[in-house]
Amino acid sequence: MKLLTSVFIFLAFASQLLASCSGGHCKNVRVTRIYVTLDGITRISTNGDEKKLSCNAENGIYIHVDPQAKNYDSTFKLLLNAHNTKHPVWIRVNESGTCKLLYVVSDK
């Protein structure tokens, strides 16, 4: 039983170690916060380090999700599902300026 518990603890920490952000993407990250306002602002943060992105994450942690984007509803549903299930995703953002979500990938 101790071995099984140790394996689960190791896997939990290993998944944290694999989560990373750099350049224009975050890989193997979990969506840890979804921030939506009544004024139409949507932002997300992950368990990766958004400060390592080449764009400027708001407050060092937020990536903007444009509610005017053509495929916003499907993208938001994917992000919300990943958030609720703690399923890791791969996030692509622009390379400069304010960090804006370009697309998100969920693998199984």
Backbone as numpy.savetxt, mean C-alpha at the origin, in Angstrom:
# Nx Ny Nz CAx CAy CAz Cx Cy Cz
4.35 -28.08 19.50 3.53 -26.89 19.50 4.40 -25.64 19.50
5.52 -25.69 20.27 6.42 -24.53 20.31 7.02 -24.27 18.93
7.34 -25.34 18.21 7.91 -25.20 16.88 6.91 -24.53 15.94
5.66 -24.96 15.98 4.63 -24.39 15.13 4.42 -22.91 15.45
4.40 -22.57 16.72 4.27 -21.16 17.12 5.46 -20.35 16.63
6.65 -20.91 16.75 7.85 -20.22 16.28 7.81 -19.99 14.77
7.32 -20.97 14.03 7.22 -20.83 12.58 6.25 -19.71 12.22
5.10 -19.65 12.89 4.13 -18.58 12.62 4.71 -17.21 12.95
5.42 -17.10 14.04 6.05 -15.83 14.41 7.09 -15.44 13.38
7.91 -16.39 12.95 8.90 -16.12 11.93 8.26 -15.65 10.63
7.20 -16.32 10.20 6.53 -15.94 8.96 5.93 -14.55 9.05
5.40 -14.20 10.21 4.84 -12.85 10.40 5.93 -11.80 10.26
7.09 -12.03 10.87 8.20 -11.08 10.76 8.80 -11.09 9.36
8.88 -12.24 8.73 9.44 -12.33 7.39 8.61 -11.54 6.39
7.29 -11.58 6.53 6.44 -10.82 5.61 6.66 -9.33 5.80
6.95 -8.89 7.01 7.25 -7.49 7.26 8.58 -7.12 6.60
9.55 -8.01 6.63 10.85 -7.73 6.04 10.79 -7.66 4.52
9.89 -8.40 3.91 9.77 -8.41 2.46 9.06 -7.17 1.93
8.26 -6.51 2.77 7.55 -5.30 2.37 8.56 -4.17 2.19
8.51 -3.51 1.03 9.45 -2.42 0.82 8.92 -1.42 -0.20
9.38 -0.20 -0.07 9.08 0.86 -1.03 10.40 1.45 -1.50
10.50 1.72 -2.80 11.67 2.40 -3.35 11.33 2.86 -4.75
12.00 3.92 -5.18 11.76 4.44 -6.52 10.30 4.77 -6.73
9.65 4.06 -7.65 8.26 4.32 -7.97 7.30 3.22 -7.60
7.69 2.37 -6.63 6.76 1.30 -6.26 6.96 0.84 -4.81
5.94 0.20 -4.31 5.99 -0.51 -3.03 5.61 -1.95 -3.35
6.41 -2.90 -2.89 6.12 -4.30 -3.20 5.85 -5.09 -1.92
4.96 -6.04 -2.07 4.59 -6.93 -0.97 4.16 -6.16 0.28
3.39 -5.09 0.08 2.95 -4.27 1.21 1.48 -4.53 1.53
1.14 -4.27 2.76 -0.26 -4.32 3.19 -0.77 -2.89 3.31
-1.98 -2.65 2.88 -2.61 -1.35 3.05 -3.00 -1.24 4.51
-2.38 -0.31 5.23 -2.62 -0.19 6.67 -3.59 0.93 7.02
-3.78 1.88 6.10 -4.72 2.96 6.36 -5.32 3.44 5.05
-6.62 3.63 5.06 -7.34 4.27 3.95 -7.99 5.52 4.54
-7.68 6.65 3.93 -8.11 7.94 4.44 -8.99 8.58 3.36
-10.29 8.70 3.63 -11.24 9.25 2.68 -11.99 10.40 3.34
-12.07 11.54 2.64 -12.81 12.68 3.18 -14.07 12.93 2.36
-14.99 13.68 2.91 -16.21 14.03 2.20 -15.94 14.99 1.05
-14.78 15.65 1.07 -14.39 16.57 0.00 -13.82 15.86 -1.21
-13.74 14.53 -1.18 -13.25 13.77 -2.34 -11.78 13.44 -2.30
-11.15 13.53 -1.13 -9.74 13.19 -1.01 -9.62 11.75 -0.55
-8.81 10.96 -1.26 -8.55 9.58 -0.88 -7.04 9.39 -0.83
-6.58 8.84 0.29 -5.15 8.54 0.47 -5.03 7.17 1.10
-3.88 6.54 0.85 -3.59 5.26 1.50 -2.18 5.31 2.07
-1.96 4.46 3.06 -0.60 4.22 3.54 -0.45 2.71 3.70
0.81 2.28 3.74 1.10 0.85 3.79 2.07 0.55 4.92
2.38 -0.71 5.08 3.41 -1.09 6.06 4.81 -0.94 5.49
4.93 -0.48 4.25 6.23 -0.14 3.66 6.63 1.26 4.11
7.80 1.70 3.72 8.29 3.04 4.09 8.14 3.96 2.88
7.03 4.70 2.83 6.75 5.59 1.71 7.77 6.72 1.58
8.55 6.99 2.62 9.59 8.02 2.54 10.69 7.61 1.55
10.79 6.32 1.25 11.82 5.83 0.33 11.38 5.90 -1.14
10.15 6.34 -1.40 9.69 6.51 -2.77 10.35 7.74 -3.38
10.48 7.77 -4.69 11.10 8.92 -5.35 10.15 10.12 -5.43
8.86 9.89 -5.23 7.89 10.99 -5.15 7.76 11.42 -3.69
6.98 12.45 -3.45 6.82 12.97 -2.09 5.52 12.47 -1.47
5.64 11.53 -0.57 4.47 11.03 0.15 4.02 12.10 1.14
2.74 12.40 1.13 2.22 13.42 2.04 2.43 12.99 3.49
2.96 13.88 4.29 3.29 13.59 5.69 4.22 12.38 5.82
4.90 12.04 4.74 5.83 10.92 4.75 5.18 9.55 4.69
3.84 9.51 4.61 3.18 8.21 4.64 2.04 8.03 3.63
1.51 9.10 3.06 0.30 8.96 2.24 0.55 9.01 0.75
-0.12 8.11 0.04 -0.16 8.08 -1.42 -1.56 8.50 -1.82
-1.65 9.45 -2.73 -2.95 9.94 -3.21 -3.57 8.96 -4.19
-4.88 8.79 -4.07 -5.66 7.99 -5.02 -6.68 8.96 -5.62
-6.59 9.20 -6.92 -7.42 10.22 -7.57 -8.85 9.71 -7.76
-9.83 10.31 -7.05 -11.22 9.86 -7.21 -11.81 10.20 -8.59
-11.12 11.05 -9.37 -11.58 11.40 -10.72 -11.04 10.43 -11.77
-10.14 9.52 -11.35 -9.57 8.56 -12.30 -10.67 7.66 -12.87
-10.50 7.30 -14.11 -11.50 6.50 -14.83 -11.85 5.20 -14.11
-10.87 4.54 -13.55 -11.09 3.23 -12.93 -11.02 3.30 -11.39
-11.37 4.46 -10.84 -11.27 4.68 -9.39 -12.06 3.64 -8.59
-13.31 3.39 -8.98 -14.15 2.47 -8.19 -13.53 1.08 -8.07
-13.05 0.53 -9.17 -12.43 -0.80 -9.13 -11.14 -0.78 -8.32
-10.36 0.28 -8.50 -9.11 0.41 -7.75 -9.38 0.51 -6.26
-10.35 1.34 -5.91 -10.69 1.51 -4.49 -11.19 0.20 -3.89
-12.00 -0.54 -4.62 -12.49 -1.83 -4.14 -11.35 -2.81 -3.90
-10.39 -2.82 -4.82 -9.22 -3.69 -4.65 -8.42 -3.29 -3.41
-8.19 -1.99 -3.24 -7.46 -1.50 -2.06 -8.21 -1.81 -0.77
-9.52 -1.61 -0.77 -10.32 -1.88 0.42 -10.31 -3.37 0.76
-10.42 -4.21 -0.25 -10.36 -5.65 -0.01 -9.00 -6.06 0.54
-7.93 -5.51 -0.04 -6.58 -5.81 0.45 -6.42 -5.34 1.90
-6.98 -4.19 2.21 -6.92 -3.65 3.56 -7.66 -4.57 4.54
-8.86 -4.97 4.17 -9.69 -5.81 5.06 -9.12 -7.20 5.26
-8.52 -7.76 4.22 -8.00 -9.13 4.32 -6.52 -9.19 4.68
-5.86 -8.02 4.73 -4.42 -7.92 4.99 -3.61 -8.64 3.91
-4.17 -8.71 2.73 -3.51 -9.35 1.59 -2.45 -8.39 1.02
-1.23 -8.84 0.78 -0.20 -7.94 0.24 -0.49 -7.57 -1.22
-0.09 -6.36 -1.58 -0.26 -5.86 -2.94 1.03 -5.21 -3.40
1.09 -4.93 -4.69 2.20 -4.21 -5.30 1.62 -2.91 -5.82
2.19 -1.79 -5.41 1.65 -0.47 -5.73 2.66 0.30 -6.59
2.19 0.87 -7.68 3.03 1.71 -8.55 2.57 3.16 -8.42
3.53 4.05 -8.23 3.24 5.48 -8.12 4.09 6.24 -9.15
3.78 7.52 -9.32 4.58 8.37 -10.21 5.97 8.56 -9.63
6.90 9.02 -10.44 8.31 9.12 -10.03 8.68 10.44 -9.34
7.87 11.50 -9.47 8.22 12.78 -8.86 6.96 13.53 -8.46
7.16 14.62 -7.71 6.03 15.40 -7.23 5.32 14.66 -6.11
4.07 14.99 -5.91 3.26 14.31 -4.90 3.02 12.87 -5.33
3.14 11.93 -4.40 2.92 10.52 -4.73 1.46 10.29 -5.12
1.26 9.80 -6.33 -0.07 9.49 -6.83 -0.08 8.05 -7.32
-1.10 7.33 -6.93 -1.24 5.94 -7.33 -1.45 5.85 -8.83
-0.67 5.03 -9.51 -0.86 4.77 -10.93 -1.63 3.47 -11.15
-1.22 2.44 -10.39 -1.98 1.19 -10.42 -1.58 0.32 -9.23
-2.40 -0.68 -9.00 -2.15 -1.62 -7.89 -2.34 -3.04 -8.43
-1.50 -3.96 -7.95 -1.55 -5.35 -8.39 -1.72 -6.24 -7.17
-2.65 -7.18 -7.30 -2.85 -8.18 -6.25 -2.59 -9.54 -6.84
-1.63 -10.26 -6.27 -1.31 -11.61 -6.73 -1.78 -12.62 -5.70
-2.02 -13.81 -6.14 -2.42 -14.87 -5.23 -1.38 -15.93 -5.21
